[in-house]
């Protein structure tokens, strides 16, 4: 299916690794020009080269998104180079383990900047360009806001915020023709997920216990599956879909555990 994304300028935060890397790769395969936004120029350049070697077009902007000024500067850099923005994928973040008992005010607030505040700031600064292009926004979120996980209060709160902002923006931006949706991720194998699994003494057993609880296929979600859904939501093929929290998770969140 041709999604009609050829030469669309689409920003992807955290677009060099994990789910973000899969999203930028898929967008490039669809003919779009994804803009990789991330803190590490080395990582950005490495993935940019990967996309280009595969025949795609892309660009990169170095930005530490926990710095509010860097968010504005990233948008300005893209606007200066391309003159327009056709889509935004808010993806960057990390489950940083700031819990209730073990956390702190400082840690909680830092986590919100890592995981939520830049979602707002990137959309806020990109908005004039998205209005001009009648673009689309996709927020990548996590099941932790719905299921809880334990010892991760800040990350769960941030994802609850991501979900709420998705629906709030869908309402506020509807008159501009801008659609806003979220993809809720549960268990997807990424470098960050692998790092988390490696913290357990018996990592193989821990991973097996998680996979056993994924109803569809008893396997983890591939980042490319999340990326394909993201590309669809950015395209006019999903022209009447907005304000939705779409779970790409093999039924992990909603299917009855009695089925396991």
Secondary structure as UniProt FT lines:
FT   TURN            6..7
FT   STRAND          9..13
FT   TURN            14..16
FT   HELIX           18..29
FT   TURN            30..31
FT   STRAND          33..38
FT   HELIX           41..53
FT   TURN            54..55
FT   STRAND          57..62
FT   TURN            65..66
FT   HELIX           68..82
FT   STRAND          87..90
FT   HELIX           105..112
FT   HELIX           113..117
FT   HELIX           118..133
FT   STRAND          136..142
FT   HELIX           144..147
FT   HELIX           153..172
FT   HELIX           174..176
FT   STRAND          179..185
FT   HELIX           191..197
FT   TURN            198..199
FT   TURN            201..202
FT   HELIX           203..211
FT   TURN            212..213
FT   TURN            215..218
FT   HELIX           223..234
FT   HELIX           236..238
FT   TURN            239..240
FT   STRAND          245..248
FT   TURN            250..254
FT   HELIX           257..259
//
